[in-house]
Amino acid sequence: MSTQEILPHIGSLSLSDRMTLLEAILQTVKAEIEDPEAQKRAEQHKEEIRRRRREFVIPTFDLGCDVIVDRDEIYADRGL
């Protein structure tokens, strides 16, 4: 389950349940920090992600005139 799928579920939990969840997450993080093997696996995972990343180039183009970007107007159209 991805983070985006989990967050709405967490938001619907009671405050005490969310606090319990935070404590459980904290305990797993502490255990990983204390375990050198887990640290090594985490570093290998990070390195694998870095290796898979590829640089990309965004081609430039000309619209023929200056474009004024108003962020408030853009986000207002989206309802954000």
DRENPA-428878 format. One record per residue: x, y, z of N, C-alpha, C in turn. Coordinates in steps of 0.02 Angstrom, whole numbers, plus 50000, padded with zeros to 5 digits. Layout:
N
<pt n_u="X" n_v="Y" n_w="Z" ca_u="X" ca_v="Y" ca_w="Z" c_u="X" c_v="Y" c_w="Z"/>
...
END
This chain:
80
<pt n_u="50042" n_v="49942" n_w="50000" ca_u="50000" ca_v="50000" ca_w="50000" c_u="50045" c_v="50062" c_w="50000"/>
<pt n_u="50030" n_v="50110" n_w="49958" ca_u="50072" ca_v="50170" ca_w="49953" c_u="50053" c_v="50221" c_w="50007"/>
<pt n_u="50097" n_v="50268" n_w="50016" ca_u="50085" ca_v="50321" ca_w="50065" c_u="50021" c_v="50359" c_w="50049"/>
<pt n_u="50009" n_v="50372" n_w="49986" ca_u="49949" ca_v="50409" ca_w="49966" c_u="49886" c_v="50371" c_w="49981"/>
<pt n_u="49889" n_v="50305" n_w="49982" ca_u="49831" ca_v="50265" ca_w="49999" c_u="49821" c_v="50261" c_w="50075"/>
<pt n_u="49876" n_v="50264" n_w="50111" ca_u="49874" ca_v="50256" ca_w="50184" c_u="49850" c_v="50320" c_w="50218"/>
<pt n_u="49873" n_v="50379" n_w="50194" ca_u="49858" ca_v="50442" ca_w="50228" c_u="49784" c_v="50455" c_w="50240"/>
<pt n_u="49739" n_v="50443" n_w="50191" ca_u="49668" ca_v="50455" ca_w="50207" c_u="49642" c_v="50410" c_w="50263"/>
<pt n_u="49667" n_v="50348" n_w="50266" ca_u="49647" ca_v="50303" ca_w="50319" c_u="49671" c_v="50327" c_w="50387"/>
<pt n_u="49732" n_v="50353" n_w="50389" ca_u="49760" ca_v="50378" ca_w="50451" c_u="49720" c_v="50438" c_w="50476"/>
<pt n_u="49701" n_v="50481" n_w="50429" ca_u="49663" ca_v="50540" ca_w="50447" c_u="49596" c_v="50523" c_w="50479"/>
<pt n_u="49569" n_v="50466" n_w="50463" ca_u="49504" ca_v="50447" ca_w="50491" c_u="49509" c_v="50413" c_w="50560"/>
<pt n_u="49570" n_v="50398" n_w="50582" ca_u="49580" ca_v="50366" ca_w="50647" c_u="49571" c_v="50417" c_w="50703"/>
<pt n_u="49556" n_v="50392" n_w="50762" ca_u="49551" ca_v="50436" ca_w="50820" c_u="49621" c_v="50459" c_w="50841"/>
<pt n_u="49624" n_v="50511" n_w="50881" ca_u="49688" ca_v="50538" ca_w="50902" c_u="49729" c_v="50486" c_w="50940"/>
<pt n_u="49698" n_v="50447" n_w="50983" ca_u="49736" ca_v="50397" ca_w="51020" c_u="49763" c_v="50343" c_w="50974"/>
<pt n_u="49725" n_v="50324" n_w="50923" ca_u="49749" ca_v="50274" ca_w="50875" c_u="49808" c_v="50302" c_w="50835"/>
<pt n_u="49804" n_v="50366" n_w="50816" ca_u="49860" ca_v="50396" ca_w="50779" c_u="49922" c_v="50401" c_w="50823"/>
<pt n_u="49914" n_v="50416" n_w="50886" ca_u="49971" ca_v="50418" ca_w="50932" c_u="50002" c_v="50349" c_w="50939"/>
<pt n_u="49961" n_v="50297" n_w="50943" ca_u="49986" ca_v="50229" ca_w="50947" c_u="50024" c_v="50211" c_w="50884"/>
<pt n_u="49998" n_v="50232" n_w="50827" ca_u="50031" ca_v="50220" ca_w="50763" c_u="50099" c_v="50254" c_w="50761"/>
<pt n_u="50101" n_v="50317" n_w="50784" ca_u="50164" ca_v="50353" ca_w="50785" c_u="50216" c_v="50318" c_w="50830"/>
<pt n_u="50194" n_v="50294" n_w="50887" ca_u="50239" ca_v="50258" ca_w="50932" c_u="50266" c_v="50195" c_w="50898"/>
<pt n_u="50223" n_v="50159" n_w="50863" ca_u="50244" ca_v="50098" ca_w="50829" c_u="50295" c_v="50114" c_w="50775"/>
<pt n_u="50283" n_v="50167" n_w="50738" ca_u="50330" ca_v="50187" ca_w="50685" c_u="50397" c_v="50208" c_w="50717"/>
<pt n_u="50393" n_v="50245" n_w="50771" ca_u="50454" ca_v="50266" ca_w="50806" c_u="50495" c_v="50206" c_w="50829"/>
<pt n_u="50462" n_v="50156" n_w="50856" ca_u="50497" ca_v="50096" ca_w="50879" c_u="50532" c_v="50060" c_w="50822"/>
<pt n_u="50499" n_v="50056" n_w="50764" ca_u="50531" ca_v="50022" ca_w="50707" c_u="50591" c_v="50062" c_w="50682"/>
<pt n_u="50586" n_v="50129" n_w="50683" ca_u="50642" ca_v="50171" ca_w="50662" c_u="50700" c_v="50163" c_w="50711"/>
<pt n_u="50685" n_v="50163" n_w="50775" ca_u="50738" ca_v="50154" ca_w="50825" c_u="50773" c_v="50086" c_w="50817"/>
<pt n_u="50733" n_v="50035" n_w="50805" ca_u="50762" ca_v="49968" ca_w="50796" c_u="50807" c_v="49966" c_w="50735"/>
<pt n_u="50787" n_v="50000" n_w="50682" ca_u="50827" ca_v="50001" ca_w="50621" c_u="50892" c_v="50039" c_w="50631"/>
<pt n_u="50888" n_v="50094" n_w="50669" ca_u="50947" ca_v="50134" ca_w="50682" c_u="50997" c_v="50094" c_w="50723"/>
<pt n_u="50972" n_v="50055" n_w="50771" ca_u="51016" ca_v="50017" ca_w="50814" c_u="51044" c_v="49954" c_w="50781"/>
<pt n_u="51012" n_v="49930" n_w="50728" ca_u="51033" ca_v="49869" ca_w="50694" c_u="51078" c_v="49887" c_w="50635"/>
<pt n_u="51143" n_v="49871" n_w="50639" ca_u="51188" ca_v="49888" ca_w="50584" c_u="51171" c_v="49854" c_w="50518"/>
<pt n_u="51145" n_v="49793" n_w="50521" ca_u="51125" ca_v="49759" ca_w="50460" c_u="51068" c_v="49795" c_w="50425"/>
<pt n_u="51020" n_v="49818" n_w="50465" ca_u="50964" ca_v="49854" ca_w="50437" c_u="50988" c_v="49920" c_w="50406"/>
<pt n_u="51036" n_v="49953" n_w="50438" ca_u="51064" ca_v="50014" ca_w="50410" c_u="51098" c_v="49999" c_w="50343"/>
<pt n_u="51134" n_v="49944" n_w="50341" ca_u="51169" ca_v="49926" ca_w="50279" c_u="51119" c_v="49912" c_w="50223"/>
<pt n_u="51064" n_v="49876" n_w="50239" ca_u="51013" ca_v="49862" ca_w="50189" c_u="50980" c_v="49927" c_w="50166"/>
<pt n_u="50968" n_v="49973" n_w="50212" ca_u="50937" ca_v="50037" ca_w="50193" c_u="50984" c_v="50077" c_w="50147"/>
<pt n_u="51048" n_v="50076" n_w="50162" ca_u="51096" ca_v="50112" ca_w="50119" c_u="51099" c_v="50079" c_w="50050"/>
<pt n_u="51097" n_v="50013" n_w="50047" ca_u="51098" ca_v="49978" ca_w="49983" c_u="51035" c_v="49995" c_w="49943"/>
<pt n_u="50979" n_v="50000" n_w="49978" ca_u="50916" ca_v="50017" ca_w="49945" c_u="50920" c_v="50088" c_w="49916"/>
<pt n_u="50947" n_v="50135" n_w="49955" ca_u="50955" ca_v="50204" ca_w="49931" c_u="51001" c_v="50206" c_w="49870"/>
<pt n_u="51055" n_v="50168" n_w="49873" ca_u="51103" ca_v="50167" ca_w="49818" c_u="51070" c_v="50138" c_w="49754"/>
<pt n_u="51029" n_v="50087" n_w="49763" ca_u="50993" ca_v="50058" ca_w="49706" c_u="50946" c_v="50109" c_w="49675"/>
<pt n_u="50913" n_v="50147" n_w="49716" ca_u="50868" ca_v="50200" ca_w="49690" c_u="50908" c_v="50252" c_w="49653"/>
<pt n_u="50965" n_v="50272" n_w="49680" ca_u="51008" ca_v="50322" ca_w="49646" c_u="51033" c_v="50296" c_w="49579"/>
<pt n_u="51050" n_v="50231" n_w="49575" ca_u="51073" ca_v="50202" ca_w="49512" c_u="51018" c_v="50201" c_w="49459"/>
<pt n_u="50956" n_v="50190" n_w="49481" ca_u="50901" ca_v="50186" ca_w="49433" c_u="50879" c_v="50254" c_w="49407"/>
<pt n_u="50897" n_v="50307" n_w="49442" ca_u="50878" ca_v="50374" ca_w="49419" c_u="50915" c_v="50391" c_w="49356"/>
<pt n_u="50880" n_v="50421" n_w="49310" ca_u="50910" ca_v="50443" ca_w="49248" c_u="50900" c_v="50518" c_w="49240"/>
<pt n_u="50952" n_v="50551" n_w="49216" ca_u="50945" ca_v="50621" ca_w="49202" c_u="50903" c_v="50630" c_w="49140"/>
<pt n_u="50869" n_v="50685" n_w="49136" ca_u="50830" ca_v="50700" ca_w="49077" c_u="50838" c_v="50774" c_w="49059"/>
<pt n_u="50826" n_v="50788" n_w="48997" ca_u="50832" ca_v="50856" ca_w="48972" c_u="50763" c_v="50879" c_w="48948"/>
<pt n_u="50743" n_v="50937" n_w="48970" ca_u="50680" ca_v="50965" ca_w="48948" c_u="50696" c_v="51013" c_w="48891"/>
<pt n_u="50668" n_v="50999" n_w="48833" ca_u="50683" ca_v="51044" ca_w="48776" c_u="50649" c_v="51112" c_w="48787"/>
<pt n_u="50684" n_v="51164" n_w="48767" ca_u="50656" ca_v="51231" ca_w="48772" c_u="50617" c_v="51247" c_w="48709"/>
<pt n_u="50569" n_v="51291" n_w="48715" ca_u="50530" ca_v="51312" ca_w="48657" c_u="50506" c_v="51383" c_w="48668"/>
<pt n_u="50486" n_v="51415" n_w="48614" ca_u="50466" ca_v="51484" ca_w="48616" c_u="50391" c_v="51488" c_w="48601"/>
<pt n_u="50354" n_v="51521" n_w="48646" ca_u="50282" ca_v="51530" ca_w="48636" c_u="50266" c_v="51590" c_w="48592"/>
<pt n_u="50317" n_v="51628" n_w="48575" ca_u="50306" ca_v="51686" ca_w="48532" c_u="50292" c_v="51750" c_w="48569"/>
<pt n_u="50279" n_v="51745" n_w="48634" ca_u="50268" ca_v="51806" ca_w="48674" c_u="50281" c_v="51788" c_w="48747"/>
<pt n_u="50285" n_v="51840" n_w="48788" ca_u="50295" ca_v="51829" ca_w="48859" c_u="50232" c_v="51801" c_w="48890"/>
<pt n_u="50240" n_v="51755" n_w="48936" ca_u="50184" ca_v="51725" ca_w="48970" c_u="50188" c_v="51744" c_w="49043"/>
<pt n_u="50137" n_v="51776" n_w="49068" ca_u="50134" ca_v="51796" ca_w="49139" c_u="50099" c_v="51740" c_w="49177"/>
<pt n_u="50132" n_v="51714" n_w="49227" ca_u="50105" ca_v="51658" ca_w="49265" c_u="50081" c_v="51685" c_w="49332"/>
<pt n_u="50017" n_v="51677" n_w="49346" ca_u="49988" ca_v="51697" ca_w="49410" c_u="49968" c_v="51633" c_w="49446"/>
<pt n_u="50008" n_v="51614" n_w="49496" ca_u="49995" ca_v="51551" ca_w="49531" c_u="49927" c_v="51550" c_w="49564"/>
<pt n_u="49906" n_v="51606" n_w="49593" ca_u="49840" ca_v="51608" ca_w="49626" c_u="49785" c_v="51593" c_w="49576"/>
<pt n_u="49790" n_v="51620" n_w="49517" ca_u="49739" ca_v="51607" ca_w="49466" c_u="49739" c_v="51534" c_w="49444"/>
<pt n_u="49798" n_v="51506" n_w="49435" ca_u="49803" ca_v="51436" ca_w="49414" c_u="49772" c_v="51390" c_w="49467"/>
<pt n_u="49790" n_v="51401" n_w="49530" ca_u="49765" ca_v="51358" ca_w="49583" c_u="49691" c_v="51370" c_w="49597"/>
<pt n_u="49666" n_v="51430" n_w="49584" ca_u="49595" ca_v="51445" ca_w="49594" c_u="49553" c_v="51403" c_w="49546"/>
<pt n_u="49578" n_v="51394" n_w="49485" ca_u="49542" ca_v="51354" ca_w="49435" c_u="49538" c_v="51281" c_w="49456"/>
<pt n_u="49587" n_v="51258" n_w="49493" ca_u="49588" ca_v="51188" ca_w="49515" c_u="49548" c_v="51177" c_w="49579"/>
<pt n_u="49530" n_v="51231" n_w="49610" ca_u="49494" ca_v="51225" ca_w="49673" c_u="49539" c_v="51210" c_w="49732"/>
<pt n_u="49603" n_v="51227" n_w="49726" ca_u="49650" ca_v="51214" ca_w="49781" c_u="49658" c_v="51274" c_w="49826"/>
END
